[in-house]
Amino acid sequence: MKKIEHRPIAIVTIIAGSLGVVASGMSLVSGILLLTKRRRS
């Protein structure tokens, strides 16, 4: 039987991808908030 090694790299890449999506979403929200604040003022 071959030993199946669970590579943590896959998990790390998935976590990094999810964090990247969250970061991009937060940046978009912050940019929209800044635009609305500038328009209001």
Secondary structure, DSSP 8 states (H G I E B T S, - for coil): -------HHHHHHHHHHHHHHHHHHHHHHHHHHHHHHHHH-
